[in-house]
Amino acid sequence: MNKQMKTSNSEKLTISPVELAQLGDGKVAYIKELTAKQAGKLFPAIEGIPKGIPLFALHAADGTPLALTDSRHAALNHASEDDLSIASVH
């Protein structure tokens, strides 16, 4: 499945899943807020994930989960320590 984007002159650009995965080249990441259930699916090796509190996952640009924490600030620090730039995801 290819993703399509419109440019300002109405041309459509197609990005393949491989190209999408290569975006960021290991230097860009994003942070996503998760429920305990979502976190459990992304991080199955972590036991006893607390329910009822916000959790934050740091993801590589290709969607690979990198870290799980209970604060956005900690996720930002983790990204900084790994020299990752945070992209805004809407």
C-alpha beads as a LAMMPS data file, in Angstrom:
LAMMPS data file: protein, C-alpha beads

90 atoms
89 bonds

1 atom types
1 bond types

-500.0 500.0 xlo xhi
-500.0 500.0 ylo yhi
-500.0 500.0 zlo zhi

Masses

1 110.0

Atoms # bond

1 1 1 0.000 0.000 0.000
2 1 1 1.408 3.390 -0.997
3 1 1 0.728 6.668 0.767
4 1 1 -0.202 9.617 -1.425
5 1 1 0.507 13.259 -0.661
6 1 1 -0.653 16.319 -2.563
7 1 1 1.839 19.032 -3.423
8 1 1 0.959 22.690 -3.723
9 1 1 0.398 22.371 -7.477
10 1 1 -1.998 19.417 -7.019
11 1 1 0.493 16.767 -8.152
12 1 1 0.266 13.540 -6.193
13 1 1 3.429 12.076 -4.731
14 1 1 3.447 8.405 -3.862
15 1 1 5.566 7.056 -1.023
16 1 1 6.099 3.321 -0.763
17 1 1 6.173 1.600 2.640
18 1 1 9.941 1.118 2.239
19 1 1 10.469 4.820 1.506
20 1 1 8.245 5.747 4.433
21 1 1 10.290 3.516 6.744
22 1 1 13.495 5.216 5.601
23 1 1 12.262 8.713 6.449
24 1 1 14.331 10.214 9.195
25 1 1 17.275 7.880 8.549
26 1 1 17.553 6.992 12.238
27 1 1 17.675 10.639 13.290
28 1 1 13.993 11.516 13.626
29 1 1 11.520 10.213 16.186
30 1 1 8.094 11.021 17.562
31 1 1 6.351 10.650 20.902
32 1 1 2.900 9.155 21.247
33 1 1 0.676 9.006 24.328
34 1 1 -0.628 5.490 24.986
35 1 1 -3.035 3.625 27.204
36 1 1 -1.729 0.700 29.253
37 1 1 -3.383 -1.707 26.805
38 1 1 -1.693 -0.077 23.786
39 1 1 1.636 -0.013 25.625
40 1 1 1.302 -3.711 26.453
41 1 1 0.893 -4.548 22.768
42 1 1 3.887 -2.452 21.702
43 1 1 6.115 -3.555 24.579
44 1 1 5.081 -7.160 25.381
45 1 1 8.265 -7.846 27.370
46 1 1 7.328 -5.247 29.985
47 1 1 5.190 -6.754 32.734
48 1 1 2.994 -4.874 35.155
49 1 1 2.373 -1.783 33.075
50 1 1 0.344 0.508 35.343
51 1 1 -3.219 1.265 34.283
52 1 1 -4.912 4.608 34.581
53 1 1 -1.870 6.825 34.051
54 1 1 -0.670 8.419 30.839
55 1 1 2.194 6.584 29.187
56 1 1 4.462 7.911 26.472
57 1 1 6.247 5.878 23.813
58 1 1 9.213 7.124 21.847
59 1 1 9.059 5.811 18.277
60 1 1 11.555 5.907 15.429
61 1 1 10.308 7.684 12.311
62 1 1 9.385 4.299 10.824
63 1 1 7.125 3.521 13.804
64 1 1 9.507 1.198 15.658
65 1 1 8.896 1.581 19.419
66 1 1 12.111 2.651 21.177
67 1 1 11.174 3.476 24.775
68 1 1 8.218 3.641 27.149
69 1 1 7.918 6.071 30.042
70 1 1 5.337 7.738 32.258
71 1 1 6.169 11.315 31.242
72 1 1 6.590 13.221 28.013
73 1 1 9.599 14.963 29.533
74 1 1 11.380 11.627 30.094
75 1 1 10.634 10.582 26.510
76 1 1 12.092 13.895 25.262
77 1 1 15.206 13.330 27.397
78 1 1 15.605 9.824 25.988
79 1 1 15.389 11.203 22.449
80 1 1 17.944 13.879 23.276
81 1 1 20.364 11.316 24.742
82 1 1 20.093 9.319 21.510
83 1 1 20.593 12.462 19.360
84 1 1 17.109 12.118 17.874
85 1 1 15.087 15.078 16.600
86 1 1 11.425 15.017 17.558
87 1 1 8.930 15.417 14.712
88 1 1 5.470 16.768 15.325
89 1 1 2.805 14.222 14.351
90 1 1 -0.762 15.354 13.706

Bonds

1 1 1 2
2 1 2 3
3 1 3 4
4 1 4 5
5 1 5 6
6 1 6 7
7 1 7 8
8 1 8 9
9 1 9 10
10 1 10 11
11 1 11 12
12 1 12 13
13 1 13 14
14 1 14 15
15 1 15 16
16 1 16 17
17 1 17 18
18 1 18 19
19 1 19 20
20 1 20 21
21 1 21 22
22 1 22 23
23 1 23 24
24 1 24 25
25 1 25 26
26 1 26 27
27 1 27 28
28 1 28 29
29 1 29 30
30 1 30 31
31 1 31 32
32 1 32 33
33 1 33 34
34 1 34 35
35 1 35 36
36 1 36 37
37 1 37 38
38 1 38 39
39 1 39 40
40 1 40 41
41 1 41 42
42 1 42 43
43 1 43 44
44 1 44 45
45 1 45 46
46 1 46 47
47 1 47 48
48 1 48 49
49 1 49 50
50 1 50 51
51 1 51 52
52 1 52 53
53 1 53 54
54 1 54 55
55 1 55 56
56 1 56 57
57 1 57 58
58 1 58 59
59 1 59 60
60 1 60 61
61 1 61 62
62 1 62 63
63 1 63 64
64 1 64 65
65 1 65 66
66 1 66 67
67 1 67 68
68 1 68 69
69 1 69 70
70 1 70 71
71 1 71 72
72 1 72 73
73 1 73 74
74 1 74 75
75 1 75 76
76 1 76 77
77 1 77 78
78 1 78 79
79 1 79 80
80 1 80 81
81 1 81 82
82 1 82 83
83 1 83 84
84 1 84 85
85 1 85 86
86 1 86 87
87 1 87 88
88 1 88 89
89 1 89 90
